[in-house]
Amino acid sequence: MADTVEVRFKDDSDRRASSGEVSGRPPSITDKPMFNPPVASSTPSREETLVAAGIGQRPDDPEMPCLTIRMWVIGIAFCLIGSGVNTLFTFRFPAVTLSQSAIQLLSYPVGRVWHMAVPDWGVTVPGGARYSLNPGPFNYKENILIYILANLSFLTRLSADVLTEQRVFYGLNLGWGFEITITLATLLFGFALAGLSRSIIVEPPRLMWPDL
């Protein structure tokens, strides 16, 4: 009786060895390689960032004016009024305060009146850009920028507390140069921390903003 010759290829032996056939045990379901799902990118998309921030998607109109003379005039005026009132009444009780939301609501009718009352006077600079006193209807971009200006300017009251305590309790009067410097340092230090922590506590979609 002729000898039986078994021909086994290398790939087949490797397959049988990995499946357990060589060791005499049948292959089990645990011997199959596990499926590794693709790892999602840790960088969030723009849509995920907006959803995490609670901001709805809205088509943007790049032709809508935003950094207008009207916005700067109304915004700076409300910054002066709001920060002045809040600083003045900080040391009085009961105190009268203007919030950023109040400025946002008050600036809208002022912008509408500006649109109806102020003529369309402007100048054209080299390059074709035209700066007008009345570029068109008061829009939501201008209103939001006025709110941002008010939100930033109202923080000057924090440095006023420090300067007042230095004068009253410690007898320190270091001049207006120090007062301006400490006010700017207080604001810029906060902006720096906000910029450094943006990629940690703002952009990741799995994190929820404290205000939501």
C-alpha positions as CSV (number, residue, x, y, z in Angstrom):
1,M,0.0,0.0,0.0
2,A,1.4,3.3,-1.1
3,D,2.4,5.8,1.5
4,T,0.1,8.8,1.8
5,V,1.9,12.1,1.1
6,E,0.4,15.1,2.7
7,V,1.2,18.4,1.0
8,R,0.7,21.4,3.3
9,F,1.5,24.9,2.3
10,K,3.1,27.4,4.7
11,D,0.1,29.7,4.7
12,D,-2.2,26.8,5.4
13,S,0.0,25.6,8.3
14,D,0.1,29.0,9.8
15,R,-3.7,29.2,9.5
16,R,-4.1,25.8,11.2
17,A,-1.7,26.7,13.9
18,S,-3.4,30.0,14.7
19,S,-6.8,28.3,14.7
20,G,-5.7,25.6,17.1
21,E,-6.0,22.6,14.8
22,V,-2.3,21.6,15.3
23,S,-2.7,21.4,19.1
24,G,-5.6,19.0,18.7
25,R,-8.4,21.3,19.9
26,P,-11.2,22.6,17.6
27,P,-11.2,26.3,16.8
28,S,-13.4,28.4,19.0
29,I,-15.1,31.7,18.4
30,T,-12.6,33.4,20.8
31,D,-9.8,32.5,18.4
32,K,-11.1,34.8,15.8
33,P,-9.5,38.2,15.6
34,M,-11.6,40.9,17.3
35,F,-12.8,43.7,15.1
36,N,-11.3,47.0,16.1
37,P,-13.5,49.9,15.2
38,P,-11.8,53.0,13.7
39,V,-10.8,55.5,16.2
40,A,-12.7,58.8,15.8
41,S,-10.7,62.0,15.4
42,S,-10.2,63.9,18.5
43,T,-10.5,67.2,16.6
44,P,-14.1,68.3,16.6
45,S,-15.7,69.7,13.5
46,R,-17.3,73.1,13.3
47,E,-20.8,71.6,13.5
48,E,-19.9,69.7,16.6
49,T,-18.4,72.7,18.3
50,L,-21.5,74.8,17.6
51,V,-23.8,72.1,18.9
52,A,-21.8,71.7,22.0
53,A,-22.0,75.5,22.5
54,G,-25.8,75.5,22.0
55,I,-25.4,77.6,18.9
56,G,-27.8,76.8,16.1
57,Q,-26.7,76.7,12.5
58,R,-27.7,79.8,10.5
59,P,-26.6,80.7,7.0
60,D,-24.2,83.6,7.1
61,D,-24.5,86.6,4.9
62,P,-20.9,87.9,4.2
63,E,-22.3,91.0,2.6
64,M,-24.1,92.1,5.8
65,P,-22.3,95.1,7.4
66,C,-21.1,94.6,11.0
67,L,-18.1,96.8,11.8
68,T,-19.9,100.0,11.0
69,I,-19.6,103.5,12.3
70,R,-23.1,103.1,13.8
71,M,-22.0,100.0,15.7
72,W,-18.9,101.7,17.1
73,V,-20.8,104.9,18.2
74,I,-23.7,103.1,19.8
75,G,-21.4,100.4,21.4
76,I,-18.9,102.9,22.9
77,A,-21.8,105.1,24.1
78,F,-23.4,102.2,26.0
79,C,-20.0,101.1,27.3
80,L,-19.4,104.5,28.8
81,I,-22.9,104.7,30.3
82,G,-23.1,101.1,31.5
83,S,-19.6,100.9,33.1
84,G,-20.0,104.3,34.6
85,V,-23.4,103.5,36.2
86,N,-22.2,100.1,37.5
87,T,-19.0,101.6,38.9
88,L,-20.8,104.5,40.6
89,F,-23.4,102.3,42.3
90,T,-20.9,99.6,43.3
91,F,-20.4,101.4,46.7
92,R,-24.1,102.3,47.2
93,F,-27.0,100.3,48.5
94,P,-29.5,99.6,47.0
95,A,-27.4,99.4,43.8
96,V,-28.6,100.1,40.3
97,T,-26.8,97.9,37.7
98,L,-27.1,97.5,34.0
99,S,-26.5,94.0,32.7
100,Q,-25.2,93.1,29.3
101,S,-28.6,91.7,28.3
102,A,-30.2,95.1,29.1
103,I,-27.6,96.8,26.8
104,Q,-28.4,94.3,24.1
105,L,-32.1,95.1,24.3
106,L,-31.7,98.8,24.6
107,S,-29.3,99.1,21.7
108,Y,-31.7,97.5,19.2
109,P,-34.3,100.3,19.2
110,V,-31.5,102.9,19.2
111,G,-30.1,101.3,16.1
112,R,-33.5,101.3,14.4
113,V,-33.9,105.0,15.2
114,W,-30.4,105.6,13.8
115,H,-31.4,103.9,10.5
116,M,-34.5,106.0,10.2
117,A,-33.1,109.4,11.2
118,V,-29.4,109.5,10.1
119,P,-28.8,110.3,6.4
120,D,-26.6,108.1,4.2
121,W,-23.5,110.1,4.3
122,G,-20.1,108.5,3.9
123,V,-16.7,108.5,2.4
124,T,-15.0,106.1,-0.1
125,V,-11.4,105.2,0.7
126,P,-8.8,104.0,-1.8
127,G,-9.6,100.4,-2.7
128,G,-13.4,100.9,-3.2
129,A,-14.6,100.5,0.4
130,R,-17.2,102.9,1.5
131,Y,-17.9,103.9,5.1
132,S,-21.3,105.3,5.6
133,L,-23.2,106.7,8.6
134,N,-26.2,104.7,7.6
135,P,-25.2,101.5,5.7
136,G,-28.6,100.0,5.9
137,P,-31.1,98.5,8.3
138,F,-29.7,97.7,11.8
139,N,-28.9,94.0,11.8
140,Y,-28.2,91.3,14.3
141,K,-24.4,91.3,13.7
142,E,-24.2,94.9,14.9
143,N,-26.4,94.1,17.9
144,I,-24.2,91.2,18.9
145,L,-21.0,93.2,18.6
146,I,-22.5,95.9,20.8
147,Y,-23.3,93.2,23.4
148,I,-19.7,91.9,23.2
149,L,-18.4,95.5,23.8
150,A,-20.6,95.9,26.8
151,N,-19.7,92.5,28.2
152,L,-16.0,93.4,28.1
153,S,-16.3,97.0,29.4
154,F,-18.4,96.1,32.4
155,L,-15.5,94.1,33.8
156,T,-13.6,97.3,34.7
157,R,-15.6,97.5,37.9
158,L,-13.5,94.6,39.3
159,S,-10.3,96.7,39.2
160,A,-12.2,99.6,40.8
161,D,-12.8,97.6,43.9
162,V,-9.0,96.9,44.2
163,L,-8.1,100.5,43.7
164,T,-10.6,101.8,46.2
165,E,-9.5,99.3,48.9
166,Q,-5.9,100.5,48.4
167,R,-6.9,104.1,49.0
168,V,-9.3,103.6,51.9
169,F,-7.7,100.8,53.9
170,Y,-4.0,101.1,53.0
171,G,-3.6,104.8,52.1
172,L,-2.0,104.0,48.7
173,N,-2.5,106.5,45.9
174,L,-0.2,105.3,43.1
175,G,-1.5,107.6,40.3
176,W,-3.6,107.1,37.2
177,G,-0.8,105.3,35.4
178,F,-0.9,102.4,37.8
179,E,-4.7,102.4,37.8
180,I,-4.9,102.1,34.0
181,T,-2.2,99.4,34.0
182,I,-3.8,97.3,36.6
183,T,-7.2,97.6,34.8
184,L,-5.7,96.4,31.5
185,A,-3.7,93.7,33.3
186,T,-6.8,92.3,34.9
187,L,-8.7,92.1,31.6
188,L,-5.7,90.8,29.5
189,F,-4.9,88.1,32.1
190,G,-8.5,86.8,31.8
191,F,-8.3,86.9,28.0
192,A,-5.1,84.9,28.1
193,L,-6.5,82.2,30.4
194,A,-9.6,82.0,28.2
195,G,-7.5,81.5,25.1
196,L,-5.3,78.8,26.7
197,S,-8.3,76.9,28.0
198,R,-10.4,77.1,24.8
199,S,-9.1,73.9,23.4
200,I,-9.7,72.1,26.7
201,I,-13.1,73.3,28.0
202,V,-14.8,74.9,24.9
203,E,-14.0,73.0,21.7
204,P,-14.4,69.4,22.8
205,P,-18.1,68.4,22.0
206,R,-18.3,66.0,24.9
207,L,-18.0,69.0,27.3
208,M,-21.0,71.2,28.1
209,W,-20.7,74.8,28.7
210,P,-21.5,76.0,32.3
211,D,-24.2,78.4,31.0
212,L,-26.3,75.7,29.3
